[in-house]
Amino acid sequence: MHVPRLVIAAPSSGSGKTTVATGLMAAFSERGLAVSPHKAGPDYIDPGYHALATGRPGRNLDAFMCGPELVAPLFAHGAAGCDLAIVEGVMGLYDGAAGRGELASTAQVAKLLRAPVVLVVDASSQSRSVAALVHGFASFDPQVRLGGVILNKVGSDRHEVMLREALEEAGMPVLGVLRRAPQVAAPSRHLGLVPVAERRSDALSSVAALAGQVRAGCDLEALMALARTAPPLACEPWSPAAAPEGVRGAAPDNGAAPNGRPVIAVAGGPAFTFSYAEHAELLTAAGAEVVTFDPLRDEALPGGTTGLVIGGGFPEVYAPELAANEPLRKAVAAFAADGGPVAAECAGLLYLARSLDGKSMCGVLDADARMSERLTLGYREAVAVSDSALAATGTRLRGHEFHRTVIEPGAGAAPAWGFTHPERRVEGFVQQGVHASYLHTHWAAEPSVALRFAEAAARAR
């Protein structure tokens, strides 16, 4: 396939990658282009802003969780039929999984996609030194093609002239100059930006402002010309339909949708915003009907629910509201008590606990959760240590943890995962049909978990 594409990178976090990437997505979309948005790494929040800017699902490209071999096929799946693809990087250009060299870095993703890189540089505290910085990034890995620079947080016309003169000496094109614009910044809290679902109206205004800022400060024609220099990708697009087999067309004898498919309810709304688009696609391909519900507002599970997925998000922010929705908490508890299959990750784990910061949750798990000052963050290698509706014992997956909460105890009598790297410990809970854990996983890496869960939902009564 041949889709013009750019990777938006930076020397470090906080340089303005999200500002520039989202603004570019919105500006090109305003021109009538079909723009495919992507995010390197495991982050769930930025893709929400990308989706708002483009009207298409924001998709992650994570070489650690999915393996380098799936980066290009997953990209091709998301970008099929688009005029342009923009990939926002993660951390600094060459930062990846700790102790693993380039693995999961923006640089690795750029090389796997054979895509030119645009470096976003926070120029607020430098002038001629910017040339040395950019030269270092351009020469560090000859296989990474740095096609130009966008200067961010430029203070004045004179400052811009000095920066441009320095980069001209270094032979590096300046593709954009953005002045300081704090009014465009999205609000942050303990895990990063506030998700789109929590501030949709304000987020729309922010994205529109970013588009205007990028439109005024960046050379869109030059950026599009650079994107067109990316060569064709010699790979087949990833397909959710090609992965799972076995449950399509199977009609359980109870609790299914009218078309005979099992109904899998997926938690959404402001409290549960973390999900990868491929999960729902895999469940649908496996024969399920995927229906979204909002634990903040819905007082019952969707009709005919035979499987329940509760992903990540911010239940700690909405603990009082979740506690107040007693009818739904009781419905979830009853579903789990009846042996219904439940897959819960991070926020879902907290929601299934007995309490969260002293507020009553579903009480499915004999455990209590609370906020902590310590951030738990990093990639994990895991093996399933208990048979569950999600994974057979011995199933190996890579995932990541990202939370400022703790749950006590941290594992049940039948733990969900045994971590093999970077430390050895067991974590999570398996009981009846419930699989609950802090670990975020990407099912495209192991489609059998989606098939197994859909089959469990098809068998549920």
Stockholm file with secondary structure:
# STOCKHOLM 1.0

chainA/1-461         MHVPRLVIAAPSSGSGKTTVATGLMAAFSERGLAVSPHKAGPDYIDPGYHALATGRPGRNLDAFMCGPELVAPLFAHGAAGCDLAIVEGVMGLYDGAAGRGELASTAQVAKLLRAPVVLVVDASSQSRSVAALVHGFASFDPQVRLGGVILNKVGSDRHEVMLREALEEAGMPVLGVLRRAPQVAAPSRHLGLVPVAERRSDALSSVAALAGQVRAGCDLEALMALARTAPPLACEPWSPAAAPEGVRGAAPDNGAAPNGRPVIAVAGGPAFTFSYAEHAELLTAAGAEVVTFDPLRDEALPGGTTGLVIGGGFPEVYAPELAANEPLRKAVAAFAADGGPVAAECAGLLYLARSLDGKSMCGVLDADARMSERLTLGYREAVAVSDSALAATGTRLRGHEFHRTVIEPGAGAAPAWGFTHPERRVEGFVQQGVHASYLHTHWAAEPSVALRFAEAAARAR
#=GR chainA/1-461 SS CCCCEEEEECSSTTSSHHHHHHHHHHHHHHTTCCEEEEEESSCSHHHHHHHHHHSSCCEEECTTTSCHHHHHHHHHHHHTTCSEEEEECCSSTTCCSTTSTTTTCHHHHHHHHTCCEEEEEECTTCSTHHHHHHHHHHHHCTTSCEEEEEEEEECCHHHHHHHHHHHHHHTCCEEEEEECCGGGCCCEETTEECCGGGSHHHHHHHHHHHHHHHHHHBCHHHHHHHHTTSCCCCSCCCCGGGSCCSCTTCCCSSSBCTTSCBEEEEECSTTCCBCCHHHHHHHHHTTCEEEEECTTTCSSCCTTEEEEEECBSCTTTSHHHHHHCHHHHHHHHHHHHTTCCEEEETHHHHHHSSEETTEECCCCSSCEEEEEEEEEEEEEEEEECSCCSSCCTTCEEEEEEEEEEEEESSBCSSCSEEEEESSCEEEBEEETTEEEESCEECGGGCTHHHHHHHHHHHHCC
#=GC SS_cons         CCCCEEEEECSSTTSSHHHHHHHHHHHHHHTTCCEEEEEESSCSHHHHHHHHHHSSCCEEECTTTSCHHHHHHHHHHHHTTCSEEEEECCSSTTCCSTTSTTTTCHHHHHHHHTCCEEEEEECTTCSTHHHHHHHHHHHHCTTSCEEEEEEEEECCHHHHHHHHHHHHHHTCCEEEEEECCGGGCCCEETTEECCGGGSHHHHHHHHHHHHHHHHHHBCHHHHHHHHTTSCCCCSCCCCGGGSCCSCTTCCCSSSBCTTSCBEEEEECSTTCCBCCHHHHHHHHHTTCEEEEECTTTCSSCCTTEEEEEECBSCTTTSHHHHHHCHHHHHHHHHHHHTTCCEEEETHHHHHHSSEETTEECCCCSSCEEEEEEEEEEEEEEEEECSCCSSCCTTCEEEEEEEEEEEEESSBCSSCSEEEEESSCEEEBEEETTEEEESCEECGGGCTHHHHHHHHHHHHCC
//
